[in-house]
Amino acid sequence: MHPDDTPAPAPRVRCPSCGTETVFAPANPWRPFCSERCRQIDLGAWASEQFRIEAAPNADPDGHEPPESA
Ligand SMILES: [Zn+2]
C-alpha cells in the first residue's frame, strides 16, 4: 500500500469571523466561514465600517453640544 495514494482530506481553514477551524470544501457552502451566521457577521462588519467612514466627517469632534447660556 502506498500512503501517498490516499486522497487528501478536505483542507481546513479558520473562519475569518470566529476563528473556528472549518472545512474548505463544497460540503461547506459558507466557506471560508464556518456558518451562514459568521458570513453575515463578516459582511455586516464590512458594511458598518464603510458606513462609519462615510459618516465620520459628520461626527461632532467634541461629542457634545456647548452649554447654552440662559
Ligand atoms: Zn465562524
N, CA, C, O and the ligand as a Tripos MOL2 file, in Angstrom:
@<TRIPOS>MOLECULE
protein
  281   279    71     0     0
PROTEIN
NO_CHARGES

@<TRIPOS>ATOM
      1 N           0.8480   -1.2080    0.0000 N.3       1 MET1
      2 CA          0.0000    0.0000    0.0000 C.3       1 MET1
      3 C           0.8720    1.2430    0.0000 C.2       1 MET1
      4 O           1.9350    1.2790    0.6200 O.2       1 MET1
      5 N           0.4180    2.2230   -0.6830 N.am      2 HIS2
      6 CA          1.1570    3.4840   -0.7220 C.3       2 HIS2
      7 C           0.3680    4.5630    0.0140 C.2       2 HIS2
      8 O          -0.6910    4.9960   -0.4410 O.2       2 HIS2
      9 N           0.8820    4.9750    1.1170 N.am      3 PRO3
     10 CA          0.1650    6.0060    1.9040 C.3       3 PRO3
     11 C          -0.1280    7.2480    1.0950 C.2       3 PRO3
     12 O          -1.1150    7.9390    1.3470 O.2       3 PRO3
     13 N           0.7330    7.5430    0.1100 N.am      4 ASP4
     14 CA          0.5400    8.7580   -0.6700 C.3       4 ASP4
     15 C          -0.6460    8.6430   -1.6250 C.2       4 ASP4
     16 O          -1.0960    9.6420   -2.1850 O.2       4 ASP4
     17 N          -1.1490    7.4230   -1.8100 N.am      5 ASP5
     18 CA         -2.2850    7.2580   -2.7170 C.3       5 ASP5
     19 C          -3.6030    7.6410   -2.0630 C.2       5 ASP5
     20 O          -4.6120    7.8250   -2.7440 O.2       5 ASP5
     21 N          -3.5900    7.7590   -0.7650 N.am      6 THR6
     22 CA         -4.8390    8.1100   -0.0950 C.3       6 THR6
     23 C          -5.2140    9.5490   -0.4450 C.2       6 THR6
     24 O          -4.3670   10.4410   -0.4010 O.2       6 THR6
     25 N          -6.4670    9.7730   -0.7860 N.am      7 PRO7
     26 CA         -6.8870   11.1300   -1.1400 C.3       7 PRO7
     27 C          -6.7070   12.0750    0.0400 C.2       7 PRO7
     28 O          -6.9710   11.7230    1.1890 O.2       7 PRO7
     29 N          -6.2560   13.2730   -0.2730 N.am      8 ALA8
     30 CA         -6.0430   14.2520    0.7930 C.3       8 ALA8
     31 C          -7.3860   14.6440    1.4020 C.2       8 ALA8
     32 O          -8.3730   14.8210    0.6870 O.2       8 ALA8
     33 N          -7.4150   14.7750    2.6880 N.am      9 PRO9
     34 CA         -8.6560   15.2060    3.3360 C.3       9 PRO9
     35 C          -8.9730   16.6450    2.9440 C.2       9 PRO9
     36 O          -8.0900   17.3890    2.5160 O.2       9 PRO9
     37 N         -10.2160   17.0230    3.0900 N.am     10 ALA10
     38 CA        -10.6110   18.3840    2.7350 C.3      10 ALA10
     39 C          -9.7680   19.3730    3.5170 C.2      10 ALA10
     40 O          -9.5690   19.2180    4.7220 O.2      10 ALA10
     41 N          -9.2700   20.3970    2.8220 N.am     11 PRO11
     42 CA         -8.4590   21.4000    3.5240 C.3      11 PRO11
     43 C          -9.2890   22.1270    4.5660 C.2      11 PRO11
     44 O         -10.4900   22.3400    4.3990 O.2      11 PRO11
     45 N          -8.6230   22.4990    5.6350 N.am     12 ARG12
     46 CA         -9.3320   23.2120    6.7010 C.3      12 ARG12
     47 C          -8.7900   24.6250    6.8140 C.2      12 ARG12
     48 O          -7.5910   24.8680    6.6750 O.2      12 ARG12
     49 N          -9.6890   25.5330    7.0650 N.am     13 VAL13
     50 CA         -9.2990   26.9290    7.2400 C.3      13 VAL13
     51 C          -9.9510   27.4490    8.5110 C.2      13 VAL13
     52 O         -10.9120   26.8700    9.0180 O.2      13 VAL13
     53 N          -9.4220   28.5300    9.0050 N.am     14 ARG14
     54 CA        -10.0370   29.1410   10.1800 C.3      14 ARG14
     55 C         -11.0580   30.1680    9.7220 C.2      14 ARG14
     56 O         -10.7800   31.0030    8.8620 O.2      14 ARG14
     57 N         -12.2280   30.0920   10.3020 N.am     15 CYS15
     58 CA        -13.2930   31.0310    9.9810 C.3      15 CYS15
     59 C         -12.7960   32.4580   10.2570 C.2      15 CYS15
     60 O         -12.3820   32.7590   11.3770 O.2      15 CYS15
     61 N         -12.8350   33.3400    9.2430 N.am     16 PRO16
     62 CA        -12.3510   34.7120    9.4300 C.3      16 PRO16
     63 C         -13.1420   35.4740   10.4900 C.2      16 PRO16
     64 O         -12.6710   36.4810   11.0190 O.2      16 PRO16
     65 N         -14.3320   34.9960   10.7950 N.am     17 SER17
     66 CA        -15.1900   35.7110   11.7310 C.3      17 SER17
     67 C         -14.9630   35.2770   13.1710 C.2      17 SER17
     68 O         -14.7770   36.1180   14.0500 O.2      17 SER17
     69 N         -14.9760   33.9560   13.4210 N.am     18 CYS18
     70 CA        -14.8940   33.4820   14.8020 C.3      18 CYS18
     71 C         -13.6490   32.6560   15.0520 C.2      18 CYS18
     72 O         -13.3490   32.3250   16.2000 O.2      18 CYS18
     73 N         -12.9060   32.3100   13.9810 N.am     19 GLY19
     74 CA        -11.6560   31.5970   14.1660 C.3      19 GLY19
     75 C         -11.8180   30.0970   14.3150 C.2      19 GLY19
     76 O         -10.8390   29.3820   14.5270 O.2      19 GLY19
     77 N         -13.0420   29.6170   14.2070 N.am     20 THR20
     78 CA        -13.2490   28.1780   14.3140 C.3      20 THR20
     79 C         -12.7120   27.4800   13.0760 C.2      20 THR20
     80 O         -12.9320   27.9290   11.9520 O.2      20 THR20
     81 N         -12.0060   26.3760   13.2940 N.am     21 GLU21
     82 CA        -11.4920   25.6260   12.1600 C.3      21 GLU21
     83 C         -12.6500   24.9720   11.4320 C.2      21 GLU21
     84 O         -13.4390   24.2400   12.0290 O.2      21 GLU21
     85 N         -12.7460   25.2400   10.1430 N.am     22 THR22
     86 CA        -13.8500   24.7120    9.3660 C.3      22 THR22
     87 C         -13.3350   24.1270    8.0660 C.2      22 THR22
     88 O         -12.2430   24.4690    7.6120 O.2      22 THR22
     89 N         -14.1210   23.2430    7.4680 N.am     23 VAL23
     90 CA        -13.6890   22.5700    6.2530 C.3      23 VAL23
     91 C         -13.9100   23.4800    5.0480 C.2      23 VAL23
     92 O         -14.9670   24.0910    4.8870 O.2      23 VAL23
     93 N         -12.8770   23.5500    4.2050 N.am     24 PHE24
     94 CA        -12.9730   24.3670    3.0000 C.3      24 PHE24
     95 C         -13.2430   23.4260    1.8340 C.2      24 PHE24
     96 O         -12.3210   22.9910    1.1460 O.2      24 PHE24
     97 N         -14.5240   23.1180    1.6220 N.am     25 ALA25
     98 CA        -14.9160   22.1750    0.5900 C.3      25 ALA25
     99 C         -16.3630   22.4590    0.1990 C.2      25 ALA25
    100 O         -17.0860   23.1490    0.9180 O.2      25 ALA25
    101 N         -16.7780   21.9200   -0.9500 N.am     26 PRO26
    102 CA        -18.1690   22.1290   -1.3850 C.3      26 PRO26
    103 C         -19.1860   21.7250   -0.3280 C.2      26 PRO26
    104 O         -20.3310   22.1770   -0.3510 O.2      26 PRO26
    105 N         -18.7590   20.8660    0.6050 N.am     27 ALA27
    106 CA        -19.6650   20.4520    1.6680 C.3      27 ALA27
    107 C         -20.0080   21.6260    2.5810 C.2      27 ALA27
    108 O         -21.0150   21.6100    3.2890 O.2      27 ALA27
    109 N         -19.1480   22.6460    2.5470 N.am     28 ASN28
    110 CA        -19.3890   23.8240    3.3850 C.3      28 ASN28
    111 C         -19.7280   25.0120    2.4850 C.2      28 ASN28
    112 O         -18.8260   25.6820    1.9810 O.2      28 ASN28
    113 N         -21.0050   25.2750    2.2800 N.am     29 PRO29
    114 CA        -21.4080   26.3570    1.3690 C.3      29 PRO29
    115 C         -21.0130   27.7300    1.8760 C.2      29 PRO29
    116 O         -21.0500   28.7040    1.1250 O.2      29 PRO29
    117 N         -20.6300   27.8180    3.1580 N.am     30 TRP30
    118 CA        -20.3080   29.1280    3.7340 C.3      30 TRP30
    119 C         -18.8130   29.3850    3.7660 C.2      30 TRP30
    120 O         -18.3600   30.4080    4.2790 O.2      30 TRP30
    121 N         -18.0460   28.4460    3.2100 N.am     31 ARG31
    122 CA        -16.6010   28.6310    3.2430 C.3      31 ARG31
    123 C         -16.2030   29.9980    2.6920 C.2      31 ARG31
    124 O         -16.8790   30.4750    1.7800 O.2      31 ARG31
    125 N         -15.1790   30.6470    3.1690 N.am     32 PRO32
    126 CA        -14.3000   30.1080    4.2190 C.3      32 PRO32
    127 C         -14.8520   30.2850    5.6290 C.2      32 PRO32
    128 O         -14.1400   30.0490    6.6040 O.2      32 PRO32
    129 N         -16.0960   30.6930    5.7460 N.am     33 PHE33
    130 CA        -16.6870   30.8380    7.0720 C.3      33 PHE33
    131 C         -17.2150   29.5000    7.5470 C.2      33 PHE33
    132 O         -17.3670   28.5720    6.7530 O.2      33 PHE33
    133 N         -17.4970   29.3920    8.8350 N.am     34 CYS34
    134 CA        -17.9400   28.1300    9.3900 C.3      34 CYS34
    135 C         -19.4510   27.9980    9.2840 C.2      34 CYS34
    136 O         -19.9900   26.8960    9.3830 O.2      34 CYS34
    137 N         -20.1330   29.1160    9.0840 N.am     35 SER35
    138 CA        -21.5840   29.0450    9.0450 C.3      35 SER35
    139 C         -22.1430   30.2880    8.3740 C.2      35 SER35
    140 O         -21.4350   31.2720    8.1580 O.2      35 SER35
    141 N         -23.4280   30.2230    8.0480 N.am     36 GLU36
    142 CA        -24.0760   31.3810    7.4370 C.3      36 GLU36
    143 C         -24.0240   32.5710    8.3820 C.2      36 GLU36
    144 O         -23.8530   33.7160    7.9650 O.2      36 GLU36
    145 N         -24.1780   32.2670    9.6710 N.am     37 ARG37
    146 CA        -24.1740   33.3350   10.6670 C.3      37 ARG37
    147 C         -22.8580   34.1190   10.6370 C.2      37 ARG37
    148 O         -22.8570   35.3500   10.6590 O.2      37 ARG37
    149 N         -21.7390   33.3900   10.5870 N.am     38 CYS38
    150 CA        -20.4370   34.0640   10.5880 C.3      38 CYS38
    151 C         -20.2490   34.8420    9.2900 C.2      38 CYS38
    152 O         -19.6440   35.9150    9.2850 O.2      38 CYS38
    153 N         -20.7570   34.3100    8.2170 N.am     39 ARG39
    154 CA        -20.6220   35.0340    6.9530 C.3      39 ARG39
    155 C         -21.4040   36.3410    7.0260 C.2      39 ARG39
    156 O         -20.9290   37.3740    6.5550 O.2      39 ARG39
    157 N         -22.5770   36.3040    7.6040 N.am     40 GLN40
    158 CA        -23.3920   37.5060    7.7380 C.3      40 GLN40
    159 C         -22.7060   38.5050    8.6580 C.2      40 GLN40
    160 O         -22.7360   39.7100    8.4070 O.2      40 GLN40
    161 N         -22.0900   38.0070    9.7180 N.am     41 ILE41
    162 CA        -21.3930   38.8930   10.6580 C.3      41 ILE41
    163 C         -20.2740   39.6180    9.9380 C.2      41 ILE41
    164 O         -20.0830   40.8200   10.1210 O.2      41 ILE41
    165 N         -19.5260   38.8770    9.1100 N.am     42 ASP42
    166 CA        -18.4040   39.4880    8.4170 C.3      42 ASP42
    167 C         -18.8970   40.5330    7.4280 C.2      42 ASP42
    168 O         -18.3310   41.6230    7.3430 O.2      42 ASP42
    169 N         -19.9340   40.2140    6.6890 N.am     43 LEU43
    170 CA        -20.4780   41.1700    5.7290 C.3      43 LEU43
    171 C         -21.0200   42.3850    6.4590 C.2      43 LEU43
    172 O         -20.8710   43.5140    5.9900 O.2      43 LEU43
    173 N         -21.6410   42.1630    7.5940 N.am     44 GLY44
    174 CA        -22.1830   43.2670    8.3760 C.3      44 GLY44
    175 C         -21.0770   44.1750    8.8790 C.2      44 GLY44
    176 O         -21.2220   45.3970    8.8560 O.2      44 GLY44
    177 N         -19.9770   43.5990    9.3320 N.am     45 ALA45
    178 CA        -18.8550   44.3820    9.8360 C.3      45 ALA45
    179 C         -18.2690   45.2180    8.7040 C.2      45 ALA45
    180 O         -17.9170   46.3820    8.8930 O.2      45 ALA45
    181 N         -18.1700   44.6140    7.5350 N.am     46 TRP46
    182 CA        -17.6340   45.3350    6.3920 C.3      46 TRP46
    183 C         -18.5580   46.5000    6.0520 C.2      46 TRP46
    184 O         -18.0910   47.6110    5.8000 O.2      46 TRP46
    185 N         -19.8520   46.2550    6.0430 N.am     47 ALA47
    186 CA        -20.8190   47.2990    5.6930 C.3      47 ALA47
    187 C         -20.7880   48.4160    6.7220 C.2      47 ALA47
    188 O         -20.8160   49.5890    6.3520 O.2      47 ALA47
    189 N         -20.7300   48.0800    8.0010 N.am     48 SER48
    190 CA        -20.7480   49.1350    9.0240 C.3      48 SER48
    191 C         -19.4560   49.9320    8.9850 C.2      48 SER48
    192 O         -19.4490   51.1210    9.3020 O.2      48 SER48
    193 N         -18.3530   49.2810    8.5960 N.am     49 GLU49
    194 CA        -17.0980   50.0290    8.5130 C.3      49 GLU49
    195 C         -17.1760   51.0430    7.3850 C.2      49 GLU49
    196 O         -16.7220   52.1780    7.5310 O.2      49 GLU49
    197 N         -17.7510   50.6370    6.2600 N.am     50 GLN50
    198 CA        -17.9270   51.5600    5.1450 C.3      50 GLN50
    199 C         -18.8150   52.7160    5.5800 C.2      50 GLN50
    200 O         -18.5400   53.8740    5.2690 O.2      50 GLN50
    201 N         -19.8730   52.3940    6.2960 N.am     51 PHE51
    202 CA        -20.8030   53.4200    6.7490 C.3      51 PHE51
    203 C         -20.1140   54.3650    7.7140 C.2      51 PHE51
    204 O         -20.3410   55.5740    7.6740 O.2      51 PHE51
    205 N         -19.2710   53.8170    8.5850 N.am     52 ARG52
    206 CA        -18.5970   54.6470    9.5760 C.3      52 ARG52
    207 C         -17.6430   55.6170    8.8800 C.2      52 ARG52
    208 O         -17.5270   56.7750    9.2810 O.2      52 ARG52
    209 N         -16.9660   55.1450    7.8450 N.am     53 ILE53
    210 CA        -16.0290   56.0110    7.1170 C.3      53 ILE53
    211 C         -16.7820   57.1780    6.4790 C.2      53 ILE53
    212 O         -16.3230   58.3200    6.5090 O.2      53 ILE53
    213 N         -17.9500   56.8720    5.8970 N.am     54 GLU54
    214 CA        -18.7070   57.9290    5.2530 C.3      54 GLU54
    215 C         -19.3100   58.8720    6.2840 C.2      54 GLU54
    216 O         -19.4790   60.0620    6.0180 O.2      54 GLU54
    217 N         -19.6320   58.3430    7.4590 N.am     55 ALA55
    218 CA        -20.3010   59.1530    8.4740 C.3      55 ALA55
    219 C         -19.2960   59.9410    9.3110 C.2      55 ALA55
    220 O         -19.6800   60.8830   10.0030 O.2      55 ALA55
    221 N         -18.0290   59.5750    9.2600 N.am     56 ALA56
    222 CA        -17.0240   60.1930   10.1160 C.3      56 ALA56
    223 C         -16.9630   61.7240    9.9890 C.2      56 ALA56
    224 O         -16.9420   62.4090   11.0120 O.2      56 ALA56
    225 N         -16.9340   62.2870    8.7610 N.am     57 PRO57
    226 CA        -16.8350   63.7490    8.6260 C.3      57 PRO57
    227 C         -17.9880   64.4880    9.3040 C.2      57 PRO57
    228 O         -17.8570   65.6530    9.6790 O.2      57 PRO57
    229 N         -19.1060   63.8020    9.4550 N.am     58 ASN58
    230 CA        -20.2630   64.4510   10.0590 C.3      58 ASN58
    231 C         -20.2540   64.3430   11.5810 C.2      58 ASN58
    232 O         -21.0730   64.9620   12.2610 O.2      58 ASN58
    233 N         -19.3190   63.5500   12.1090 N.am     59 ALA59
    234 CA        -19.3080   63.3390   13.5490 C.3      59 ALA59
    235 C         -18.8330   64.5940   14.2770 C.2      59 ALA59
    236 O         -17.9390   65.2920   13.7980 O.2      59 ALA59
    237 N         -19.4140   64.8720   15.4050 N.am     60 ASP60
    238 CA        -19.0140   66.0360   16.1900 C.3      60 ASP60
    239 C         -17.7310   65.7060   16.9560 C.2      60 ASP60
    240 O         -17.7380   64.7840   17.7710 O.2      60 ASP60
    241 N         -16.6430   66.4210   16.7240 N.am     61 PRO61
    242 CA        -15.3610   66.1010   17.3820 C.3      61 PRO61
    243 C         -15.4590   66.2160   18.9030 C.2      61 PRO61
    244 O         -14.7610   65.5000   19.6210 O.2      61 PRO61
    245 N         -16.2930   67.0850   19.3880 N.am     62 ASP62
    246 CA        -16.4230   67.2350   20.8420 C.3      62 ASP62
    247 C         -17.3570   66.1850   21.4220 C.2      62 ASP62
    248 O         -17.2410   65.8170   22.5910 O.2      62 ASP62
    249 N         -18.2680   65.7150   20.6150 N.am     63 GLY63
    250 CA        -19.1870   64.6800   21.0700 C.3      63 GLY63
    251 C         -20.3090   65.2390   21.9290 C.2      63 GLY63
    252 O         -21.1420   64.4770   22.4190 O.2      63 GLY63
    253 N         -20.3490   66.5230   22.1170 N.am     64 HIS64
    254 CA        -21.4600   67.1010   22.8980 C.3      64 HIS64
    255 C         -21.6650   68.5560   22.4760 C.2      64 HIS64
    256 O         -20.7600   69.1970   21.9420 O.2      64 HIS64
    257 N         -22.8280   69.0410   22.7160 N.am     65 GLU65
    258 CA        -23.1070   70.4220   22.3310 C.3      65 GLU65
    259 C         -22.6480   71.3860   23.4210 C.2      65 GLU65
    260 O         -22.6800   71.0360   24.6010 O.2      65 GLU65
    261 N         -22.2240   72.5860   23.0500 N.am     66 PRO66
    262 CA        -21.8050   73.5610   24.0460 C.3      66 PRO66
    263 C         -22.9970   73.9750   24.8990 C.2      66 PRO66
    264 O         -24.1180   74.0390   24.3960 O.2      66 PRO66
    265 N         -22.7770   74.2560   26.1720 N.am     67 PRO67
    266 CA        -23.8690   74.6270   27.0640 C.3      67 PRO67
    267 C         -24.4580   75.9750   26.6410 C.2      67 PRO67
    268 O         -23.7490   76.9020   26.2500 O.2      67 PRO67
    269 N         -25.7720   76.0360   26.7390 N.am     68 GLU68
    270 CA        -26.4140   77.2870   26.3730 C.3      68 GLU68
    271 C         -26.4440   78.2270   27.5670 C.2      68 GLU68
    272 O         -26.7100   77.8140   28.6960 O.2      68 GLU68
    273 N         -26.1620   79.5110   27.2960 N.am     69 SER69
    274 CA        -26.2130   80.4760   28.3810 C.3      69 SER69
    275 C         -27.6460   80.9730   28.5550 C.2      69 SER69
    276 O         -28.2740   81.4100   27.5900 O.2      69 SER69
    277 N         -28.1450   80.9090   29.7340 N.am     70 ALA70
    278 CA        -29.5350   81.2880   29.9660 C.3      70 ALA70
    279 C         -29.6660   82.7800   30.2360 C.2      70 ALA70
    280 O         -30.7720   83.2730   30.4540 O.2      70 ALA70
    281 ZN        -17.3110   31.1760   12.3680 Zn       71 ZN71
@<TRIPOS>BOND
     1     1     2 1
     2     2     3 1
     3     3     4 2
     4     3     5 am
     5     5     6 1
     6     6     7 1
     7     7     8 2
     8     7     9 am
     9     9    10 1
    10    10    11 1
    11    11    12 2
    12    11    13 am
    13    13    14 1
    14    14    15 1
    15    15    16 2
    16    15    17 am
    17    17    18 1
    18    18    19 1
    19    19    20 2
    20    19    21 am
    21    21    22 1
    22    22    23 1
    23    23    24 2
    24    23    25 am
    25    25    26 1
    26    26    27 1
    27    27    28 2
    28    27    29 am
    29    29    30 1
    30    30    31 1
    31    31    32 2
    32    31    33 am
    33    33    34 1
    34    34    35 1
    35    35    36 2
    36    35    37 am
    37    37    38 1
    38    38    39 1
    39    39    40 2
    40    39    41 am
    41    41    42 1
    42    42    43 1
    43    43    44 2
    44    43    45 am
    45    45    46 1
    46    46    47 1
    47    47    48 2
    48    47    49 am
    49    49    50 1
    50    50    51 1
    51    51    52 2
    52    51    53 am
    53    53    54 1
    54    54    55 1
    55    55    56 2
    56    55    57 am
    57    57    58 1
    58    58    59 1
    59    59    60 2
    60    59    61 am
    61    61    62 1
    62    62    63 1
    63    63    64 2
    64    63    65 am
    65    65    66 1
    66    66    67 1
    67    67    68 2
    68    67    69 am
    69    69    70 1
    70    70    71 1
    71    71    72 2
    72    71    73 am
    73    73    74 1
    74    74    75 1
    75    75    76 2
    76    75    77 am
    77    77    78 1
    78    78    79 1
    79    79    80 2
    80    79    81 am
    81    81    82 1
    82    82    83 1
    83    83    84 2
    84    83    85 am
    85    85    86 1
    86    86    87 1
    87    87    88 2
    88    87    89 am
    89    89    90 1
    90    90    91 1
    91    91    92 2
    92    91    93 am
    93    93    94 1
    94    94    95 1
    95    95    96 2
    96    95    97 am
    97    97    98 1
    98    98    99 1
    99    99   100 2
   100    99   101 am
   101   101   102 1
   102   102   103 1
   103   103   104 2
   104   103   105 am
   105   105   106 1
   106   106   107 1
   107   107   108 2
   108   107   109 am
   109   109   110 1
   110   110   111 1
   111   111   112 2
   112   111   113 am
   113   113   114 1
   114   114   115 1
   115   115   116 2
   116   115   117 am
   117   117   118 1
   118   118   119 1
   119   119   120 2
   120   119   121 am
   121   121   122 1
   122   122   123 1
   123   123   124 2
   124   123   125 am
   125   125   126 1
   126   126   127 1
   127   127   128 2
   128   127   129 am
   129   129   130 1
   130   130   131 1
   131   131   132 2
   132   131   133 am
   133   133   134 1
   134   134   135 1
   135   135   136 2
   136   135   137 am
   137   137   138 1
   138   138   139 1
   139   139   140 2
   140   139   141 am
   141   141   142 1
   142   142   143 1
   143   143   144 2
   144   143   145 am
   145   145   146 1
   146   146   147 1
   147   147   148 2
   148   147   149 am
   149   149   150 1
   150   150   151 1
   151   151   152 2
   152   151   153 am
   153   153   154 1
   154   154   155 1
   155   155   156 2
   156   155   157 am
   157   157   158 1
   158   158   159 1
   159   159   160 2
   160   159   161 am
   161   161   162 1
   162   162   163 1
   163   163   164 2
   164   163   165 am
   165   165   166 1
   166   166   167 1
   167   167   168 2
   168   167   169 am
   169   169   170 1
   170   170   171 1
   171   171   172 2
   172   171   173 am
   173   173   174 1
   174   174   175 1
   175   175   176 2
   176   175   177 am
   177   177   178 1
   178   178   179 1
   179   179   180 2
   180   179   181 am
   181   181   182 1
   182   182   183 1
   183   183   184 2
   184   183   185 am
   185   185   186 1
   186   186   187 1
   187   187   188 2
   188   187   189 am
   189   189   190 1
   190   190   191 1
   191   191   192 2
   192   191   193 am
   193   193   194 1
   194   194   195 1
   195   195   196 2
   196   195   197 am
   197   197   198 1
   198   198   199 1
   199   199   200 2
   200   199   201 am
   201   201   202 1
   202   202   203 1
   203   203   204 2
   204   203   205 am
   205   205   206 1
   206   206   207 1
   207   207   208 2
   208   207   209 am
   209   209   210 1
   210   210   211 1
   211   211   212 2
   212   211   213 am
   213   213   214 1
   214   214   215 1
   215   215   216 2
   216   215   217 am
   217   217   218 1
   218   218   219 1
   219   219   220 2
   220   219   221 am
   221   221   222 1
   222   222   223 1
   223   223   224 2
   224   223   225 am
   225   225   226 1
   226   226   227 1
   227   227   228 2
   228   227   229 am
   229   229   230 1
   230   230   231 1
   231   231   232 2
   232   231   233 am
   233   233   234 1
   234   234   235 1
   235   235   236 2
   236   235   237 am
   237   237   238 1
   238   238   239 1
   239   239   240 2
   240   239   241 am
   241   241   242 1
   242   242   243 1
   243   243   244 2
   244   243   245 am
   245   245   246 1
   246   246   247 1
   247   247   248 2
   248   247   249 am
   249   249   250 1
   250   250   251 1
   251   251   252 2
   252   251   253 am
   253   253   254 1
   254   254   255 1
   255   255   256 2
   256   255   257 am
   257   257   258 1
   258   258   259 1
   259   259   260 2
   260   259   261 am
   261   261   262 1
   262   262   263 1
   263   263   264 2
   264   263   265 am
   265   265   266 1
   266   266   267 1
   267   267   268 2
   268   267   269 am
   269   269   270 1
   270   270   271 1
   271   271   272 2
   272   271   273 am
   273   273   274 1
   274   274   275 1
   275   275   276 2
   276   275   277 am
   277   277   278 1
   278   278   279 1
   279   279   280 2
@<TRIPOS>SUBSTRUCTURE
     1 MET1         2 RESIDUE 1 A MET
     2 HIS2         6 RESIDUE 1 A HIS
     3 PRO3        10 RESIDUE 1 A PRO
     4 ASP4        14 RESIDUE 1 A ASP
     5 ASP5        18 RESIDUE 1 A ASP
     6 THR6        22 RESIDUE 1 A THR
     7 PRO7        26 RESIDUE 1 A PRO
     8 ALA8        30 RESIDUE 1 A ALA
     9 PRO9        34 RESIDUE 1 A PRO
    10 ALA10       38 RESIDUE 1 A ALA
    11 PRO11       42 RESIDUE 1 A PRO
    12 ARG12       46 RESIDUE 1 A ARG
    13 VAL13       50 RESIDUE 1 A VAL
    14 ARG14       54 RESIDUE 1 A ARG
    15 CYS15       58 RESIDUE 1 A CYS
    16 PRO16       62 RESIDUE 1 A PRO
    17 SER17       66 RESIDUE 1 A SER
    18 CYS18       70 RESIDUE 1 A CYS
    19 GLY19       74 RESIDUE 1 A GLY
    20 THR20       78 RESIDUE 1 A THR
    21 GLU21       82 RESIDUE 1 A GLU
    22 THR22       86 RESIDUE 1 A THR
    23 VAL23       90 RESIDUE 1 A VAL
    24 PHE24       94 RESIDUE 1 A PHE
    25 ALA25       98 RESIDUE 1 A ALA
    26 PRO26      102 RESIDUE 1 A PRO
    27 ALA27      106 RESIDUE 1 A ALA
    28 ASN28      110 RESIDUE 1 A ASN
    29 PRO29      114 RESIDUE 1 A PRO
    30 TRP30      118 RESIDUE 1 A TRP
    31 ARG31      122 RESIDUE 1 A ARG
    32 PRO32      126 RESIDUE 1 A PRO
    33 PHE33      130 RESIDUE 1 A PHE
    34 CYS34      134 RESIDUE 1 A CYS
    35 SER35      138 RESIDUE 1 A SER
    36 GLU36      142 RESIDUE 1 A GLU
    37 ARG37      146 RESIDUE 1 A ARG
    38 CYS38      150 RESIDUE 1 A CYS
    39 ARG39      154 RESIDUE 1 A ARG
    40 GLN40      158 RESIDUE 1 A GLN
    41 ILE41      162 RESIDUE 1 A ILE
    42 ASP42      166 RESIDUE 1 A ASP
    43 LEU43      170 RESIDUE 1 A LEU
    44 GLY44      174 RESIDUE 1 A GLY
    45 ALA45      178 RESIDUE 1 A ALA
    46 TRP46      182 RESIDUE 1 A TRP
    47 ALA47      186 RESIDUE 1 A ALA
    48 SER48      190 RESIDUE 1 A SER
    49 GLU49      194 RESIDUE 1 A GLU
    50 GLN50      198 RESIDUE 1 A GLN
    51 PHE51      202 RESIDUE 1 A PHE
    52 ARG52      206 RESIDUE 1 A ARG
    53 ILE53      210 RESIDUE 1 A ILE
    54 GLU54      214 RESIDUE 1 A GLU
    55 ALA55      218 RESIDUE 1 A ALA
    56 ALA56      222 RESIDUE 1 A ALA
    57 PRO57      226 RESIDUE 1 A PRO
    58 ASN58      230 RESIDUE 1 A ASN
    59 ALA59      234 RESIDUE 1 A ALA
    60 ASP60      238 RESIDUE 1 A ASP
    61 PRO61      242 RESIDUE 1 A PRO
    62 ASP62      246 RESIDUE 1 A ASP
    63 GLY63      250 RESIDUE 1 A GLY
    64 HIS64      254 RESIDUE 1 A HIS
    65 GLU65      258 RESIDUE 1 A GLU
    66 PRO66      262 RESIDUE 1 A PRO
    67 PRO67      266 RESIDUE 1 A PRO
    68 GLU68      270 RESIDUE 1 A GLU
    69 SER69      274 RESIDUE 1 A SER
    70 ALA70      278 RESIDUE 1 A ALA
    71 ZN71       281 GROUP 0 **** ****
